[in-house]
Amino acid sequence: MTQLAVFASLTLAIALATWATLRREDPGATRKDVYLAGGKLNWLFVAGAITLTNLSTDQLVGMNGNQMLLLAWWEISGFVGLLILAFVFVPIYYRAGVTTVTELLEQRYGGGGIRTLVSALFLFGMVLIYLPAGLYSGALFLKTAGIDFPLMALAGFLGVIAAAYTMAGGLRAVAVMETYSGIGVLAIAVLIVILALNAVDWDLARGVPAERLTMVGAADSPIPFHTLFTGMIFIQIYYWSTNQPITQKAMAAPNVKEARKGVLAAAVVRILIIPAIVVIPGVAAFQLFGDIDDAAYGRLVGEVLPPWLSGVFAAAIAAAVIAHTAAVMNAAVGLYAVDFHEKFVGKVANHWRLSAIITALLTVISIALVPVFASATSIINLLQQLNGLSSMPILSAFIVGLLFKGVESRAAIVGVIWGFATYALFSFVAEPAGMIGLHYIDFMVVTLVTSVIAALAFNRFVLGGRARFAPREVFAGLAKRSADETFG
């Protein structure tokens, strides 16, 4: 009862703190106000929003659920991805003055077809994968940590509150809440690492198999070591630099300098704090409870934290899940409004009203899909593998568009479709049948390279165009631009 009371009180306190911060702001009515916080996020809120959009229960529950140190490579390599976002892509987005990353593709190709396709793939991933998976992992954590309600009831609670934030305050409300809840999540997550190590007498190795302690993954591990030098870097470039829910936060600052400061602050947090909190508790849980998969983190928290403090952490985690879900919802609504509604339905008279309608629809779909993820052995490995359906095909469109001139939108579409189909055949046909012996991270490189080749080949041999390798035209002048470059 104490835990539940603390949980409810802290959840309300975070909401009130967010409201107190926002009530002085004019909410506006333009799409920039709704989807880019009016370009008013300072570096602290940019950093907080980026960190919590990524760090939700997908990572805390999913990575610790593998119960091995190896999974830390996802976060360590994410540091490199954030550096690429800060120094390469942030100036490009600000110079282009875009609301969505897909608008940049339309500018580069001179045609809207590729923008529509890539936006559809983003929406596919958000609605069918990220939103329900986040709600499932969040509900699972709360349940295993001692909030004893049905899984679907907890997922419904998280989804409805996330929808309320999205409807009421758009990206500004989401970013503020992510920052406030993020401070609590990180502080208590670090404390859990310390308490977990104390619970195993500061000896993680006792009774734990060597493969769970190594940072050099074997060929049959979730992350074979060689994949750090093949597909891993491209996964990070896609996720941090071209993925709408992340890049949207970086595009919401008043200028490049402020955005870059926020991204670099998020990078520092990622390399110094995140790797430890997403793997050490899981290994400690293996020593204490055995192999319990995605239940590891919640059970450990319930074991090492006193009831009142576990209630505090449950509230912080709930806020993180709510903020993560709201952030993805806001990005999805923005993509729909800018890339579909304005293009195929008509001018949006009121972005707040449209946001409310689409958010409600997304909430219902996401909650309904939660049971699909309940059967997964490892939520994080499932997410990373499914991510390949859209990540490498989308990245191929950015690579061709940014590095080449003279490529038509239709050619880029062919490359994206090729990549989606190729990875789908690998994941659902060839790999289960043992026909291809490649790890899925390796096959992402195959998908990316062949998608680029398919786009260039179709452009040359079917459309008769001549692509010209011209990266200087995109990147020229970025280093010379003023650090105080104004928004959009």
Secondary structure, DSSP 4 states (H G I P E B T S, - for coil): -HHHHHHHHHHHHHHHHHHHHHTTS---SSHHHHHSGGG---HHHHHHHHHHHH-SHHHHHHHHHH-SGGGHHHHHHHHHHHHHIIIIIHHHHHHHT-SSHHHHHHHHHT-SHHHHHHHHHHHHHIIIIIHHHHHHHHHHHHHHTT--S-HHHHHHHHHHHHHHHHHHHHHHHHHHHHHHHHHHHHHHHHHHHHHHHHHTTT-TTTT--GGGT-SS--TTSSS-GGGGGTHHHHHHHIIIII-HHHHHHHTTSSBHHHHHHHHHHHHHHHHHTHHHHTTHHHHHHHHHH-S-GGGHHHHHHHHHS-HHHHHHHHHHHHHHHHHHHHHHHHHHHHHIIIIIIIIII---S-HHHHHHHHHHHHHHHHHHHHHHHTT-S-HHHHHHHHHHHHHHHHHHHHHHHHHEES--HHHHHHHHHHHHHHHHHIIIIITTTT-----HHHHHHHHHHHHHHHHHHIIIIIS----EE-HHHHHTTTTTS-TTPBP-
